[in-house]
Amino acid sequence: MTGEKVIVVDMDSTLLRLNLNRPELRQRIRDEFLKVGVDRNFIPLFKQVEAACAELAERNQEAAQRLRAHAWQLIDAAELKRATTATRCDGVESFLERCAGIPLALYSNNSRAAVVKALQHTDIGTERFFSIQAREAAASLKPAAEPLLKILAACEHPPKRLFMIGDQPYDIRAATSTQRSIEKTAARDERCKVVSIGLRSTHENDRAMEKEGAAYLAVDLNEAADFVLTEPIQSSLSIVLLAYNEAATIAEAISETRAFCQHYVPNYEIIVVDDGSSDATTAIAQKHHQGDLKLLRHQQNLGMGAAMRTGYNAATKEHVVHLPADRQIRAQSLITALPRIQPKKVIVIDYNKPPSGLKRQWLSYGFRFCLRLFGGFKVKLDGVYIFPRERYARINPERIAANTFVLPFEMLQEFYCQGLGFERVWITPFMRAFGSSRVANINRIVRIFIEILKSRWRRLRYPLVAN
């Protein structure tokens, strides 16, 4: 194991918090440049310092060099001061404990002096890292690939995978640059795969990290450790992507599902069900066909339940899960569920934080209340679930005929009646990148209520197993 994986972490806001007063530092540097007629907002700071110096150098190169040195002195002094009050980020203890058997390195844009002092102050120490790449001079390290290449060179055994964990787009860009450099210089069978993991914060920063090539976005260090530690599973998996007018997201949904499965689920298939879209969803999906994709299309919009049933019926692998193509729940959201997959178990993947607004949440509460009171359902669900396909084949189809999102509750109820075990894991869903959820109107509410009553009638009328 030691020679197969290497972890590289960023420091500030990933491992530790320096708690720099960045607005104050920017203003101090800005004031110095204003004295010589250069006005910038210094966001991002390092990049803008270099740009301001280049602008000044066109008029006075000596002044630019002097001011550049002074700006970096201010930065170094601020970092060193804050290093003595640094704190650990949430989950650091658990992360270090879980990953104790894997070589760990650090790649920071902070000065080496500040890094060493911060690690000592927080009782992590420098000895935990076999390599520390930090700023030695008055210049930004990131997003250069050279420090990561030095880390690889320092490894006792060439690793198969390097996991880069950071919280900013330039962390991800450094990983992407490193992968490109490896592909240019190393033989195919000697290439290390660089896997970049971004820590989620704002929607804008998350999207920026994705654009830089982030393989995964983790909600915290604990989830980042899941991506590092989870091994490819032996079970096969069919992933059904439910799409209705998702032309803006279907390409990313397919690509990220494929990349996730190639790493963690070698025996997989992707099934896209287009539920009668009026946009280019199907045409875009067809362009991403690579032999692992099935594309099914309804001629008209039949509803979420109907799309799920179409996908389930087309599945051929041992286990099945459906995901929305709007990317609020992504393939990477399955990472904690994969090691729990068993032949006689349903893995329920629920939200620990709902993705929608307050109105949507109240409607969801009302819906679940009606399911229990009028539908007689004994199961709970907020997200998605992984189930054994062989057990789905045993269900009497007359009992799971809902065309709305009542269907997943019918499915779970049937598995409950079959005596399958249930295990629940929790995820933080993503924000919808494009479009908006269809908030229920009065007609839809009435339709769902009738569907719930019909579902209960079907389960009372038809036996568990078809004759």
BELGIGI-V703423 format. One record per pair of residues at least 24 apart in sequence whose ideal C-beta (glycine too) atoms are under 6 Angstrom apart, sorted by sequence separation. I is the first residue (numbers start at 1). J is the second residue. D is the distance in whole Angstrom. If there is no record, write none. Layout:
I:J:D / I:J:D
This chain:
105:129:5 / 111:135:5 / 112:136:6 / 172:196:5 / 276:300:4 / 104:129:6 / 105:130:6 / 276:301:4 / 105:131:4 / 106:132:5 / 107:133:5 / 108:134:5 / 172:198:6 / 275:301:5 / 103:130:5 / 143:170:4 / 197:224:5 / 328:355:5 / 381:408:6 / 142:170:4 / 237:265:5 / 143:173:4 / 148:178:4 / 162:192:5 / 197:227:6 / 79:110:5 / 83:114:4 / 109:140:6 / 143:174:4 / 236:267:4 / 237:268:5 / 238:269:5 / 239:270:5 / 240:271:5 / 241:272:5 / 242:273:6 / 243:274:5 / 244:275:4 / 250:281:5 / 351:382:5 / 79:111:5 / 86:118:4 / 109:141:5 / 142:174:5 / 145:177:4 / 161:193:5 / 162:194:5 / 163:195:5 / 164:196:5 / 165:197:5 / 167:199:4 / 232:264:6 / 233:265:6 / 245:277:5 / 247:279:4 / 275:307:4 / 350:382:4 / 351:383:5 / 377:409:5 / 80:113:6 / 109:142:5 / 145:178:4 / 159:192:6 / 244:277:6 / 247:280:4 / 251:284:5 / 350:383:5 / 379:412:4 / 80:114:5 / 83:117:4 / 88:122:5 / 161:195:6 / 232:266:5 / 245:279:5 / 247:281:5 / 250:284:5 / 254:288:5 / 273:307:4 / 349:383:5 / 379:413:5 / 76:111:5 / 79:114:4 / 83:118:4 / 86:121:5 / 246:281:5 / 250:285:5 / 349:384:5 / 86:122:6 / 145:181:5 / 377:413:6 / 84:121:6 / 172:209:5 / 176:213:4 / 247:284:6 / 251:288:6 / 273:310:5 / 348:385:5 / 379:416:6 / 243:281:5 / 273:311:5 / 371:409:6 / 169:208:4 / 173:212:5 / 346:385:6 / 347:386:4 / 107:147:5 / 169:209:5 / 172:212:4 / 271:311:5 / 172:213:6 / 346:387:5 / 29:71:5 / 172:214:5 / 169:212:5 / 271:314:5 / 404:448:6 / 29:74:6 / 343:388:5 / 406:451:5 / 410:455:6 / 28:74:6 / 105:151:5 / 406:452:6 / 404:451:5 / 417:464:6 / 269:317:6 / 337:386:6 / 402:451:5 / 406:455:6 / 25:78:5 / 402:455:6 / 329:384:6 / 20:78:6 / 165:224:5 / 399:458:5 / 399:459:5 / 20:82:5 / 322:384:6 / 19:82:6 / 321:384:6 / 399:462:5 / 18:82:4 / 398:462:4 / 163:228:5 / 242:307:5 / 321:386:4 / 72:138:4 / 396:462:5 / 319:386:5 / 320:387:6 / 18:86:5 / 319:388:6 / 320:389:5 / 346:415:5 / 396:465:6 / 16:86:5 / 17:87:5 / 396:466:4 / 240:311:3 / 260:331:4 / 16:88:6 / 17:89:6 / 253:325:5 / 260:332:5 / 253:327:6 / 256:330:6 / 257:331:4 / 264:338:6 / 315:389:6 / 346:420:5 / 348:422:6 / 350:424:6 / 352:426:4 / 355:429:4 / 250:325:5 / 256:331:6 / 353:428:5 / 249:325:6 / 344:420:6 / 345:421:4 / 346:422:5 / 347:423:5 / 348:424:5 / 349:425:6 / 350:426:6 / 352:428:6 / 238:315:4 / 249:326:6 / 363:440:6 / 375:452:4 / 249:327:5 / 345:423:6 / 349:427:6 / 351:429:5 / 374:452:5 / 238:317:4 / 246:325:4 / 237:317:5 / 242:322:6 / 246:326:6 / 312:392:6 / 375:455:6 / 376:456:5 / 236:317:4 / 356:437:6 / 375:456:5 / 236:318:5 / 237:319:5 / 238:320:5 / 239:321:6 / 240:322:4 / 241:323:6 / 242:324:6 / 243:325:4 / 370:452:6 / 235:318:5 / 340:423:5 / 235:319:6 / 241:325:5 / 337:425:5 / 336:425:5 / 7:99:6 / 46:140:4 / 333:427:5 / 7:102:5 / 11:106:6 / 5:102:5 / 6:103:5 / 7:104:5 / 8:105:5 / 9:106:6 / 11:108:4 / 305:402:4 / 306:403:4 / 12:110:6 / 305:403:4 / 8:107:5 / 305:404:5 / 308:407:6 / 303:403:4 / 329:429:6 / 302:403:6 / 303:404:5 / 304:405:5 / 328:429:5 / 16:118:5 / 305:407:3 / 328:430:5 / 11:115:6 / 328:432:6 / 230:335:6 / 233:338:5 / 16:122:6 / 235:341:5 / 326:432:5 / 227:335:6 / 226:335:5 / 226:336:6 / 216:332:5 / 95:221:4 / 99:225:6 / 98:225:5 / 94:222:6 / 91:220:5 / 91:221:4 / 95:225:5 / 91:222:5 / 8:151:6 / 6:155:6 / 14:166:6 / 6:159:4 / 14:167:5 / 3:157:3 / 5:159:6 / 13:167:5 / 4:160:5 / 5:161:5 / 6:162:5 / 7:163:5 / 8:164:5 / 9:165:5 / 10:166:4 / 10:171:5 / 249:434:6 / 248:434:4 / 219:428:5 / 203:431:5
